[in-house]
Amino acid sequence: MAETPETNKPDFRNGFPIRDLGDGSMISGQADGEELVLARRGDEVFAIGAHCTHYGGPLAEGLIVGETVRCPWHHACFSLRNGEALRAPALDPVSCWRVEKLGDQIFVREKVSPPAPKRGTEGPSSVLIVGGGAAGLAAADMVRREGYDGPLTIVSSDDSPPVDRPNLSKDYLAGTAQEDWIPLRLPDYYRDRRIDLLLHSRVLSLDTKSRRIVLENGKAIEFGALLLATGAHSVHLPIEDATDSQVLYLRTFADSKAIIAKATSAERVVVVGASFIGLEVAASLRARGICVDVVAPERNPLERVMGAEVGLFIRKLHEAHGVTFHLGETVSRVKGRTVALTSGTAVDADFLVLGVGVRPSLALAEQAGLAIDRGIEVNEYLETSVAGIFAAGDATRWPDPHTGERIRVEHWVVAERQGQVAAKNILGHRERFDAVPFFWSQHYDVAINYVGHAEKWEAIEIDGSLDARDCAVAYKKGGRTLAIVTISRDLQSLQAEAAMEAEIRPQRQEVAWAAPVRVRQDRQKDIAADKEVILAADAINSPKLLMLSGVGEAKALRSLGTNVVENLSGIRENL
């Protein structure tokens, strides 16, 4: 097996022993100077690009699920067969190479051309999308990927094209991401795909019977199908004596730019609210060397969302980076540079950033008479109470098959995935939205991944150590795991997501593969010592282990509190 001195990785052009690539495993290498990954699924071997097209995550450290691979960083999903980006947050495919097996060696040959674009897909007379955020762009992208050639319009109230909003409070605000990284697509993208992007455009009214919207400038636009992706808007709080120039919010690209502009000459900033946005703003401002005070009414940051233990960890993490917390109180007034708190404490600040939450933007849907319940009500196909009108993103409340409840969440990846599913359903696919909610939050060098949805829980189980920044935190109710938070356990986060999917998708015959390991005979007398089993994470019953279902040739064995899945030829049992 040859290796290149530049990368010290195997050169797959020269062959790779198939015995060194176990079923369900992946290995990084290169061919003609390009990094790629070999992935084995059963008797087939695939060669795809090594890095996720979202943020460049290493796919070899991800998870194979069926004939797909999932990125360990933010859970994007790609087809092993053709490299297609099947699920957000990645929107672009990875490259693929032809693989040839000769004897006991695997050889990577030429790069394979991407699949030809779909053409001539039937659909409505036109597709109109209201909202230029995550859901809106992902929907427009999918409409064209699915081969729809009709008129496609995005109406956005923003002054900039769709942007990578998570970056606005993270790397871009911290000064480590360039401005040209922020747009999700370049201008050529919209022109080449004939997407009519209307910026600075607010919708005044929606007539569901005549299937027409009217903009504030008086322009009327008719539609065959409509997607409402109106998102959410920042909650604004009145602060006595504070001027508009002193109080900033963060929701748009312009908001982030405004904070950066004021931060260039600032020494101290008060962040009001210990939300995800508020804390990410605090971390980004600290990266710029600015002193930060966080004022919030709760006992610990994010305690309501993640529990006291995680909240205390996040507080200590920020304090270790110089953030001062003023918890259990709020801002009472601002006079000049002095910010007065309800406890009587006064702190200095050049300006304030308020991160006290968002509200769904429902005005248009309410005016149109759509069903509303703390969000735009949709069915499992993301269709509203009016046929042909769909909704996706932060404003949408949908029937979640994982909790059995109607939920609304404000997660970037969820919004994108809903946009993708809604686009398919606009074109007649009738695909249920059943993705497991996922989001990530970045605090300095600590990434926190969250899969599932737990508004309330009865117990929290921590595997590992929060202080060591290596743990999985399970939120349980009624014996079920509703959500899992992980730190430094990217693979386990993917496995948890796959397990939650397997609970409701047994018919899909999917299995999440991890590298095979052996079970010692003295630990499990029912399994022969020489049999290989696949261990993954059971997010449903234990933060450590994954129960895999719907594979047919799989059997769940339980012993000593450990779940294992053994590949048994010809045996089918219900898990």
C-alpha positions as CSV (number, residue, x, y, z in Angstrom):
1,M,0.0,0.0,0.0
2,A,1.6,3.2,-1.2
3,E,1.4,6.5,0.8
4,T,2.2,10.0,-0.3
5,P,4.8,11.8,1.7
6,E,2.8,15.0,1.5
7,T,-0.3,13.7,3.2
8,N,0.9,10.4,4.8
9,K,-2.4,9.0,3.6
10,P,-2.9,5.9,1.4
11,D,-3.0,6.5,-2.3
12,F,-6.0,4.7,-3.5
13,R,-4.8,4.8,-7.1
14,N,-2.3,2.2,-6.0
15,G,-4.8,-0.1,-4.4
16,F,-6.0,-0.7,-0.8
17,P,-6.4,-4.1,0.9
18,I,-10.2,-4.8,1.2
19,R,-9.5,-6.7,4.4
20,D,-8.4,-3.5,6.0
21,L,-11.8,-1.9,5.3
22,G,-14.4,-3.5,7.5
23,D,-18.1,-3.5,6.7
24,G,-19.6,-0.2,7.8
25,S,-16.2,1.5,8.1
26,M,-14.5,4.4,6.3
27,I,-10.9,5.4,5.7
28,S,-9.4,8.6,4.4
29,G,-6.9,8.7,1.6
30,Q,-6.2,10.4,-1.7
31,A,-6.1,10.0,-5.4
32,D,-4.3,12.4,-7.8
33,G,-3.8,14.8,-5.0
34,E,-7.5,15.0,-4.0
35,E,-8.6,13.8,-0.6
36,L,-11.3,11.2,-0.6
37,V,-12.9,8.6,1.6
38,L,-13.4,4.9,1.0
39,A,-16.6,3.6,2.5
40,R,-17.8,0.0,2.7
41,R,-21.4,-1.1,2.9
42,G,-21.8,-4.8,2.7
43,D,-20.0,-6.0,-0.4
44,E,-19.9,-2.6,-2.0
45,V,-17.2,0.0,-1.7
46,F,-17.7,3.7,-2.5
47,A,-15.3,6.5,-3.0
48,I,-16.5,10.1,-2.2
49,G,-15.0,13.5,-1.4
50,A,-13.4,13.6,2.1
51,H,-15.1,16.8,3.3
52,C,-18.6,17.9,3.9
53,T,-19.6,20.8,1.5
54,H,-21.2,22.7,4.4
55,Y,-18.3,23.6,6.7
56,G,-15.7,21.0,5.5
57,G,-16.3,18.4,8.2
58,P,-14.3,15.1,7.9
59,L,-16.8,12.6,6.5
60,A,-14.5,9.7,7.5
61,E,-15.4,10.5,11.1
62,G,-19.1,10.4,10.4
63,L,-21.7,7.7,10.3
64,I,-22.9,5.4,7.5
65,V,-26.7,5.0,7.5
66,G,-28.0,2.7,4.8
67,E,-26.4,4.0,1.6
68,T,-25.6,7.4,3.0
69,V,-22.9,9.0,5.0
70,R,-23.6,11.7,7.6
71,C,-21.2,14.5,8.6
72,P,-20.0,14.5,12.2
73,W,-20.1,18.3,12.6
74,H,-23.7,19.4,11.7
75,H,-25.4,16.2,10.4
76,A,-25.5,16.8,6.7
77,C,-26.3,13.7,4.7
78,F,-24.8,12.5,1.4
79,S,-25.6,9.6,-0.9
80,L,-22.7,7.2,-1.2
81,R,-23.8,6.2,-4.7
82,N,-23.7,9.6,-6.4
83,G,-22.6,12.1,-3.7
84,E,-25.9,14.1,-3.7
85,A,-26.5,16.3,-0.7
86,L,-29.7,14.6,0.6
87,R,-30.3,16.6,3.7
88,A,-29.3,20.1,4.9
89,P,-27.3,21.9,6.1
90,A,-25.1,20.9,3.1
91,L,-26.7,21.9,-0.2
92,D,-24.0,20.9,-2.7
93,P,-22.9,17.3,-3.5
94,V,-19.5,15.7,-2.8
95,S,-17.4,14.2,-5.7
96,C,-17.5,10.5,-6.4
97,W,-15.0,8.2,-8.0
98,R,-15.4,4.8,-9.7
99,V,-14.1,1.9,-7.6
100,E,-12.8,-1.4,-9.0
101,K,-12.0,-4.5,-7.0
102,L,-9.1,-6.7,-8.3
103,G,-8.4,-9.7,-6.2
104,D,-8.1,-8.6,-2.6
105,Q,-7.3,-5.0,-3.6
106,I,-9.6,-1.9,-4.1
107,F,-8.5,0.6,-6.7
108,V,-9.9,4.1,-7.2
109,R,-10.3,5.0,-10.8
110,E,-11.6,8.1,-12.6
111,K,-13.9,10.7,-11.1
112,V,-17.5,10.1,-11.9
113,S,-19.6,12.8,-13.5
114,P,-22.4,14.0,-11.3
115,P,-25.9,12.8,-12.2
116,A,-27.6,14.8,-14.9
117,P,-30.0,17.4,-13.6
118,K,-33.6,16.4,-13.5
119,R,-35.7,18.1,-16.2
120,G,-39.4,18.6,-17.0
121,T,-40.9,17.8,-13.6
122,E,-44.5,18.6,-13.6
123,G,-45.7,21.0,-10.9
124,P,-47.9,24.1,-10.2
125,S,-48.1,27.0,-12.7
126,S,-45.6,28.9,-10.5
127,V,-43.9,28.6,-7.1
128,L,-43.8,31.6,-4.7
129,I,-41.7,31.6,-1.6
130,V,-42.2,34.3,1.1
131,G,-39.1,34.5,3.2
132,G,-35.4,34.7,2.3
133,G,-34.0,32.7,5.2
134,A,-32.9,29.0,5.7
135,A,-36.2,27.4,4.7
136,G,-36.8,29.7,1.8
137,L,-33.5,29.2,0.1
138,A,-33.4,25.4,0.8
139,A,-36.9,25.1,-0.7
140,A,-36.0,27.1,-3.9
141,D,-32.8,25.0,-4.2
142,M,-34.8,21.7,-4.0
143,V,-37.5,22.9,-6.4
144,R,-34.9,23.3,-9.1
145,R,-32.9,20.2,-8.1
146,E,-36.1,18.2,-8.5
147,G,-36.4,19.4,-12.1
148,Y,-39.2,22.0,-11.9
149,D,-38.7,24.6,-14.7
150,G,-41.6,26.9,-14.0
151,P,-41.5,30.4,-12.6
152,L,-39.9,30.5,-9.1
153,T,-39.8,33.7,-6.9
154,I,-38.4,34.4,-3.5
155,V,-39.8,37.5,-1.7
156,S,-37.6,38.7,1.1
157,S,-37.8,41.6,3.4
158,D,-34.1,41.5,4.0
159,D,-31.7,43.8,2.3
160,S,-29.2,41.0,1.5
161,P,-29.6,37.6,-0.3
162,P,-30.0,34.5,2.0
163,V,-27.1,34.3,4.4
164,D,-25.5,31.7,6.7
165,R,-27.3,33.0,9.8
166,P,-25.6,30.8,12.4
167,N,-22.3,32.4,11.5
168,L,-23.7,35.9,12.3
169,S,-23.3,35.3,16.0
170,K,-20.3,33.0,15.8
171,D,-17.2,33.2,13.6
172,Y,-18.3,36.3,11.6
173,L,-19.1,38.3,14.7
174,A,-15.9,37.1,16.3
175,G,-13.9,38.3,13.3
176,T,-12.6,34.9,12.2
177,A,-14.9,34.5,9.1
178,Q,-14.7,36.7,6.1
179,E,-17.7,38.6,4.9
180,D,-17.8,36.8,1.5
181,W,-18.3,33.5,3.4
182,I,-21.7,34.7,4.7
183,P,-23.9,34.6,1.6
184,L,-25.3,31.1,1.1
185,R,-25.2,31.5,-2.7
186,L,-23.4,33.9,-5.1
187,P,-25.5,36.1,-7.4
188,D,-24.8,33.8,-10.4
189,Y,-26.7,31.0,-8.6
190,Y,-30.0,32.9,-8.7
191,R,-29.5,33.9,-12.3
192,D,-28.4,30.5,-13.6
193,R,-31.4,28.8,-11.9
194,R,-33.9,31.5,-12.9
195,I,-34.8,32.3,-9.3
196,D,-36.4,35.7,-9.1
197,L,-35.1,37.1,-5.8
198,L,-37.0,40.2,-4.6
199,L,-35.1,41.9,-1.8
200,H,-36.4,44.8,0.4
201,S,-39.9,43.5,-0.3
202,R,-42.6,43.1,2.3
203,V,-45.8,41.3,1.7
204,L,-48.8,43.5,2.6
205,S,-51.6,40.9,2.0
206,L,-52.3,37.3,1.0
207,D,-55.5,36.3,-0.8
208,T,-55.8,32.5,-0.6
209,K,-58.8,32.3,-2.9
210,S,-57.3,34.3,-5.8
211,R,-53.9,32.9,-5.0
212,R,-52.2,36.2,-5.0
213,I,-50.0,38.4,-2.7
214,V,-49.6,42.1,-2.8
215,L,-46.3,43.8,-1.8
216,E,-46.1,47.1,0.1
217,N,-45.0,48.8,-3.1
218,G,-48.3,47.7,-4.7
219,K,-47.0,45.0,-6.9
220,A,-49.2,41.9,-7.1
221,I,-47.8,38.4,-7.6
222,E,-50.0,35.4,-8.4
223,F,-48.9,31.9,-7.6
224,G,-49.7,28.3,-8.3
225,A,-48.2,27.1,-5.0
226,L,-47.0,29.1,-2.0
227,L,-44.5,28.4,0.7
228,L,-44.6,30.7,3.8
229,A,-41.1,30.8,5.3
230,T,-41.6,34.0,7.2
231,G,-39.4,32.9,10.1
232,A,-39.2,34.8,13.3
233,H,-38.3,38.3,14.6
234,S,-36.3,39.4,17.6
235,V,-38.2,40.3,20.8
236,H,-37.7,44.0,21.5
237,L,-37.7,45.3,25.1
238,P,-38.2,48.9,26.1
239,I,-35.4,50.1,28.3
240,E,-35.9,53.4,30.1
241,D,-33.8,56.3,28.8
242,A,-31.8,54.1,26.4
243,T,-31.3,55.6,22.9
244,D,-31.8,53.5,19.8
245,S,-28.1,53.7,19.0
246,Q,-27.3,52.2,22.3
247,V,-29.5,49.1,22.0
248,L,-28.7,46.5,19.2
249,Y,-30.3,43.2,18.3
250,L,-29.0,40.3,16.2
251,R,-31.1,38.6,13.6
252,T,-29.9,39.8,10.1
253,F,-26.6,40.3,8.3
254,A,-27.1,44.1,8.8
255,D,-27.6,43.5,12.5
256,S,-24.3,41.6,12.8
257,K,-22.5,44.3,10.8
258,A,-23.9,47.0,13.1
259,I,-22.6,45.2,16.2
260,I,-19.1,44.8,14.5
261,A,-19.0,48.5,13.6
262,K,-19.7,49.6,17.2
263,A,-17.4,46.9,18.6
264,T,-14.4,48.4,16.8
265,S,-14.2,51.3,19.3
266,A,-15.9,49.6,22.3
267,E,-14.4,48.5,25.6
268,R,-17.4,47.2,27.5
269,V,-20.7,45.7,26.3
270,V,-23.7,44.5,28.2
271,V,-25.5,41.5,26.7
272,V,-29.1,41.2,28.0
273,G,-30.3,37.6,27.9
274,A,-28.5,34.3,28.4
275,S,-30.0,32.7,25.3
276,F,-28.0,30.8,22.8
277,I,-27.7,34.0,20.7
278,G,-26.8,36.1,23.7
279,L,-24.1,33.8,24.9
280,E,-22.7,33.4,21.4
281,V,-22.5,37.1,21.1
282,A,-20.8,37.3,24.4
283,A,-18.2,34.7,23.3
284,S,-17.6,36.5,20.0
285,L,-17.1,39.9,21.7
286,R,-14.7,38.4,24.1
287,A,-12.7,37.0,21.1
288,R,-12.4,40.7,20.1
289,G,-11.0,41.6,23.5
290,I,-14.2,43.4,24.7
291,C,-15.3,43.2,28.4
292,V,-18.7,41.6,28.5
293,D,-21.4,41.6,31.3
294,V,-24.4,39.2,30.8
295,V,-27.6,40.2,32.5
296,A,-30.4,37.6,32.7
297,P,-33.3,36.7,35.1
298,E,-32.5,32.9,35.3
299,R,-30.3,31.2,37.9
300,N,-28.0,29.7,35.2
301,P,-27.7,30.3,31.5
302,L,-29.9,27.9,29.4
303,E,-31.1,26.1,32.4
304,R,-34.7,26.0,31.1
305,V,-33.5,24.4,27.8
306,M,-30.7,22.1,29.0
307,G,-31.0,21.7,32.8
308,A,-29.1,23.0,35.8
309,E,-26.0,20.9,35.2
310,V,-25.4,22.0,31.6
311,G,-26.4,25.5,32.5
312,L,-23.8,25.7,35.3
313,F,-21.1,24.3,32.9
314,I,-21.9,26.9,30.3
315,R,-21.7,29.6,33.0
316,K,-18.3,28.5,34.2
317,L,-17.1,28.2,30.7
318,H,-17.9,31.8,29.9
319,E,-16.6,33.0,33.3
320,A,-13.3,31.3,32.5
321,H,-13.1,33.5,29.4
322,G,-13.8,36.6,31.4
323,V,-17.5,37.1,31.1
324,T,-19.2,38.6,34.2
325,F,-22.8,37.3,34.9
326,H,-25.5,39.2,36.7
327,L,-28.2,36.5,37.1
328,G,-31.6,36.8,38.7
329,E,-32.0,40.4,37.5
330,T,-32.6,42.6,34.5
331,V,-31.8,46.1,33.2
332,S,-33.9,48.8,34.8
333,R,-32.6,51.8,32.9
334,V,-29.7,53.3,31.0
335,K,-28.2,56.7,31.5
336,G,-25.3,57.5,29.3
337,R,-22.7,54.8,29.7
338,T,-24.3,53.6,33.0
339,V,-26.5,50.5,32.9
340,A,-28.6,50.2,36.1
341,L,-29.8,46.7,37.1
342,T,-32.8,45.9,39.2
343,S,-30.5,44.9,42.1
344,G,-29.1,48.4,42.3
345,T,-25.9,47.4,40.7
346,A,-24.5,49.7,38.0
347,V,-22.2,48.6,35.1
348,D,-20.6,50.6,32.4
349,A,-21.3,49.8,28.7
350,D,-20.6,51.4,25.4
351,F,-23.7,49.7,24.0
352,L,-26.1,46.8,24.8
353,V,-27.0,43.7,22.7
354,L,-30.4,42.2,23.5
355,G,-30.8,38.5,23.0
356,V,-34.0,37.8,24.8
357,G,-35.6,35.5,22.2
358,V,-37.7,35.6,19.1
359,R,-41.4,35.4,18.1
360,P,-42.7,33.7,15.0
361,S,-43.7,36.0,12.2
362,L,-47.4,35.2,11.9
363,A,-49.0,38.4,10.7
364,L,-49.4,37.4,7.1
365,A,-50.7,34.0,7.9
366,E,-53.2,35.4,10.4
367,Q,-54.4,38.0,7.9
368,A,-55.0,35.3,5.3
369,G,-57.1,33.3,7.7
370,L,-54.7,30.3,8.0
371,A,-55.0,28.0,11.1
372,I,-52.7,29.4,13.8
373,D,-51.7,27.8,17.1
374,R,-48.6,29.6,18.4
375,G,-47.3,29.1,14.9
376,I,-48.6,28.3,11.5
377,E,-50.3,24.9,11.7
378,V,-49.3,22.4,9.1
379,N,-49.9,18.7,8.6
380,E,-47.2,16.0,8.3
381,Y,-46.6,17.2,4.7
382,L,-46.0,20.8,5.9
383,E,-49.3,21.9,4.2
384,T,-51.3,24.5,5.9
385,S,-55.1,24.6,6.4
386,V,-55.4,25.8,2.8
387,A,-54.5,23.3,0.1
388,G,-51.5,24.3,-2.0
389,I,-50.1,26.7,0.7
390,F,-47.2,25.2,2.7
391,A,-45.1,26.6,5.6
392,A,-41.6,25.8,6.8
393,G,-39.2,27.2,9.3
394,D,-39.3,29.0,12.6
395,A,-43.0,30.1,12.2
396,T,-44.2,26.5,11.6
397,R,-45.9,24.2,14.1
398,W,-46.0,20.6,12.9
399,P,-46.9,17.1,14.2
400,D,-43.7,15.7,15.5
401,P,-43.7,11.8,15.3
402,H,-40.9,11.5,17.8
403,T,-42.7,13.3,20.7
404,G,-46.3,12.7,19.5
405,E,-46.9,16.4,20.0
406,R,-47.2,19.5,17.7
407,I,-44.0,21.4,18.1
408,R,-42.4,24.6,16.8
409,V,-38.6,25.0,17.0
410,E,-36.2,27.7,16.0
411,H,-33.3,25.6,14.6
412,W,-31.4,26.5,11.4
413,V,-31.1,22.9,10.2
414,V,-34.7,22.1,10.9
415,A,-35.8,25.1,8.9
416,E,-33.6,24.0,5.9
417,R,-34.9,20.5,6.0
418,Q,-38.5,21.6,6.3
419,G,-37.9,23.8,3.2
420,Q,-36.5,20.8,1.3
421,V,-39.4,18.6,2.2
422,A,-42.0,21.3,1.5
423,A,-40.5,21.8,-1.9
424,K,-40.9,18.2,-2.8
425,N,-44.5,18.2,-1.6
426,I,-45.2,21.3,-3.6
427,L,-44.2,19.1,-6.6
428,G,-46.5,16.3,-5.5
429,H,-44.1,13.9,-3.7
430,R,-46.2,13.6,-0.5
431,E,-43.2,13.1,1.7
432,R,-43.7,13.3,5.5
433,F,-41.5,15.6,7.5
434,D,-40.1,13.3,10.2
435,A,-36.5,14.5,10.7
436,V,-35.1,14.5,14.2
437,P,-34.6,18.1,15.3
438,F,-30.9,19.1,15.5
439,F,-28.9,22.2,16.3
440,W,-25.5,23.2,17.4
441,S,-24.1,26.1,19.5
442,Q,-20.5,27.3,19.6
443,H,-19.0,28.7,22.8
444,Y,-15.3,29.5,22.3
445,D,-13.7,26.2,21.5
446,V,-16.6,24.1,22.8
447,A,-19.3,22.9,20.3
448,I,-22.6,21.7,21.8
449,N,-24.7,19.4,19.7
450,Y,-28.4,18.8,20.5
451,V,-30.6,16.1,18.8
452,G,-34.2,15.5,19.6
453,H,-36.7,17.7,21.4
454,A,-37.4,17.9,25.1
455,E,-39.5,20.8,26.4
456,K,-40.0,19.0,29.7
457,W,-38.2,16.0,31.2
458,E,-38.3,13.8,34.3
459,A,-34.6,12.9,34.5
460,I,-31.2,13.9,33.2
461,E,-28.5,11.2,32.8
462,I,-24.9,12.3,32.2
463,D,-22.4,9.9,30.7
464,G,-18.9,11.3,30.9
465,S,-17.9,14.6,32.3
466,L,-19.1,18.1,31.6
467,D,-16.0,19.6,33.2
468,A,-13.8,17.4,31.0
469,R,-15.8,18.5,28.0
470,D,-16.5,14.9,27.0
471,C,-20.0,13.8,27.7
472,A,-23.5,12.9,26.5
473,V,-26.5,14.2,28.4
474,A,-29.8,12.4,28.0
475,Y,-33.2,14.0,28.7
476,K,-35.7,11.4,29.7
477,K,-39.4,11.2,30.3
478,G,-41.5,8.1,30.8
479,G,-38.5,5.8,30.2
480,R,-37.8,7.4,26.7
481,T,-34.9,9.5,25.7
482,L,-36.3,12.7,24.2
483,A,-33.1,14.5,23.5
484,I,-29.4,14.2,23.8
485,V,-26.7,16.9,24.2
486,T,-23.2,15.9,23.3
487,I,-19.8,17.6,23.8
488,S,-16.8,16.2,22.0
489,R,-18.8,13.1,20.9
490,D,-19.8,13.9,17.4
491,L,-20.2,10.2,16.4
492,Q,-22.5,9.6,19.3
493,S,-24.6,12.5,18.4
494,L,-25.1,11.0,14.9
495,Q,-25.9,7.6,16.4
496,A,-28.5,9.2,18.7
497,E,-30.1,10.8,15.7
498,A,-30.1,7.5,13.7
499,A,-31.6,5.7,16.7
500,M,-34.4,8.2,17.1
501,E,-35.2,7.9,13.4
502,A,-35.2,4.1,13.7
503,E,-37.9,4.3,16.3
504,I,-40.4,5.6,13.7
505,R,-38.9,4.3,10.5
506,P,-38.4,0.6,10.9
507,Q,-39.9,0.0,7.5
508,R,-37.0,1.8,5.8
509,Q,-34.6,-1.1,6.4
510,E,-31.8,1.3,7.5
511,V,-29.0,0.5,9.8
512,A,-26.4,2.8,11.4
513,W,-23.0,1.1,11.0
514,A,-20.0,1.6,13.3
515,A,-16.7,-0.2,13.2
516,P,-17.1,-3.8,14.2
517,V,-15.7,-4.8,17.6
518,R,-15.6,-8.0,19.5
519,V,-17.5,-8.9,22.7
520,R,-15.5,-10.8,25.2
521,Q,-16.9,-14.2,26.1
522,D,-16.8,-13.5,29.8
523,R,-18.9,-10.4,29.3
524,Q,-21.6,-12.1,27.2
525,K,-21.9,-15.8,27.5
526,D,-24.6,-15.9,24.9
527,I,-22.3,-14.7,22.1
528,A,-19.4,-16.8,20.9
529,A,-16.1,-15.0,21.5
530,D,-15.2,-15.1,17.8
531,K,-18.4,-13.5,16.6
532,E,-18.3,-9.9,15.5
533,V,-20.9,-7.5,16.7
534,I,-21.6,-3.9,15.9
535,L,-21.7,-1.5,18.8
536,A,-23.1,1.9,18.3
537,A,-25.0,4.3,20.6
538,D,-28.5,3.5,21.9
539,A,-29.9,7.0,22.2
540,I,-33.2,5.5,23.1
541,N,-32.3,3.6,26.2
542,S,-28.7,4.5,27.0
543,P,-26.4,7.4,26.0
544,K,-23.7,4.9,25.2
545,L,-25.4,2.4,22.9
546,L,-27.5,2.5,19.8
547,M,-30.2,-0.1,19.1
548,L,-30.5,-0.6,15.4
549,S,-33.8,-1.7,13.9
550,G,-35.4,-2.5,10.5
551,V,-32.4,-4.5,9.2
552,G,-33.9,-7.9,9.0
553,E,-30.7,-9.7,9.8
554,A,-30.3,-8.2,13.2
555,K,-31.1,-9.2,16.7
556,A,-31.0,-7.1,19.8
557,L,-29.3,-8.8,22.8
558,R,-29.3,-7.3,26.3
559,S,-26.9,-8.4,29.0
560,L,-25.3,-6.6,31.9
561,G,-27.0,-3.4,30.9
562,T,-25.4,-3.4,27.5
563,N,-27.2,-3.4,24.2
564,V,-25.5,-5.1,21.3
565,V,-26.6,-5.8,17.8
566,E,-25.3,-9.0,16.3
567,N,-25.5,-9.7,12.6
568,L,-27.2,-13.1,12.3
569,S,-27.7,-14.4,8.8
570,G,-31.3,-15.3,8.0
571,I,-32.8,-14.2,11.3
572,R,-35.6,-11.6,11.6
573,E,-36.9,-10.5,14.9
574,N,-38.7,-7.4,16.0
575,L,-36.6,-5.0,18.0
